Amino acid sequence: MSTINSSMGRYSLKARHAGDHIKGSIAINDEGGSQLTLQEFNEHYLDDVVNNVIYPITGGNKAIASAFREQMVKAGFIQPH
């Protein structure tokens, strides 16, 4: 089972494979590291997590969304073809 617990800048991502879907949360933190907001998600595919959750939460930041996707792939999350 794949899991990730990663931070990048002001964003923290936690996710795990839960059967046939990916369940987790992404948080926005202030400069001191305190959590400002938390968005939970339950998506079926890696690209849905990136496109429907990470990208919008980061304000459309492609670099951060791509970096989180790369970290998720390294952690074992896969996108079926």
Backbone torsions as a table, in degrees:
resi	resn	phi	psi	omega
1	MET	NA	128.7	-179.0
2	SER	-83.1	140.9	175.1
3	THR	-141.1	155.0	175.6
4	ILE	-146.0	141.8	174.0
5	ASN	-142.0	96.5	-169.9
6	SER	-135.3	151.1	175.5
7	SER	-127.4	145.6	178.3
8	MET	-147.5	113.1	-177.0
9	GLY	60.2	-123.6	-178.9
10	ARG	-90.5	3.9	-173.0
11	TYR	-111.7	139.8	176.4
12	SER	-125.5	129.9	-177.8
13	LEU	-120.1	129.5	173.1
14	LYS	-128.1	130.6	179.4
15	ALA	-154.9	157.1	176.0
16	ARG	-151.2	152.4	172.8
17	HIS	-73.8	130.6	178.9
18	ALA	-127.1	77.4	-176.9
19	GLY	76.5	-117.4	-177.7
20	ASP	-98.1	18.2	179.4
21	HIS	-145.7	170.5	178.9
22	ILE	-111.0	124.0	-177.4
23	LYS	-118.7	138.0	179.1
24	GLY	179.5	-158.5	-179.8
25	SER	-152.9	154.7	172.7
26	ILE	-129.1	135.4	-177.9
27	ALA	-121.1	150.0	170.8
28	ILE	-107.7	128.6	-177.5
29	ASN	-112.5	155.8	174.4
30	ASP	-81.7	179.7	-176.5
31	GLU	-60.9	-26.8	179.2
32	GLY	-84.8	-4.5	179.5
33	GLY	95.2	-1.9	178.2
34	SER	-77.1	139.8	-178.2
35	GLN	-70.3	128.1	176.7
36	LEU	-95.5	-41.3	-178.3
37	THR	-152.0	154.7	-179.5
38	LEU	-136.5	130.6	177.3
39	GLN	-118.4	117.4	175.5
40	GLU	-87.5	152.9	179.0
41	PHE	-144.4	159.0	178.1
42	ASN	-148.3	95.3	-175.0
43	GLU	-121.3	156.3	-179.4
44	HIS	-85.3	-29.4	-172.5
45	TYR	-128.7	152.0	178.1
46	LEU	-55.7	-47.8	-179.2
47	ASP	-63.7	-30.4	175.4
48	ASP	-66.9	-38.9	176.6
49	VAL	-61.3	-46.4	-177.9
50	VAL	-66.6	-50.9	-173.5
51	ASN	-76.2	-36.3	-174.0
52	ASN	-96.5	-17.2	-175.6
53	VAL	-121.3	-64.9	-173.0
54	ILE	-63.9	-50.5	-176.8
55	TYR	-57.7	-50.2	179.4
56	PRO	-66.0	-39.1	-178.4
57	ILE	-63.5	-35.7	-179.2
58	THR	-84.3	10.7	178.5
59	GLY	71.7	29.0	178.8
60	GLY	80.1	24.2	-179.7
61	ASN	-80.4	101.6	-177.5
62	LYS	-64.1	-36.4	-178.3
63	ALA	-63.9	-45.8	179.7
64	ILE	-68.8	-42.8	178.7
65	ALA	-60.5	-43.6	179.2
66	SER	-66.0	-40.2	179.7
67	ALA	-65.3	-42.4	176.7
68	PHE	-64.3	-39.9	178.5
69	ARG	-61.1	-44.5	179.4
70	GLU	-61.1	-41.8	178.0
71	GLN	-65.1	-37.9	178.7
72	MET	-66.2	-39.7	177.8
73	VAL	-62.8	-44.4	178.9
74	LYS	-62.4	-31.0	179.6
75	ALA	-79.8	-5.1	175.9
76	GLY	108.1	0.7	175.3
77	PHE	-74.7	134.1	-178.9
78	ILE	-124.1	156.5	176.1
79	GLN	-108.3	113.2	178.2
80	PRO	-63.2	148.0	-178.0
81	HIS	-90.4	NA	NA
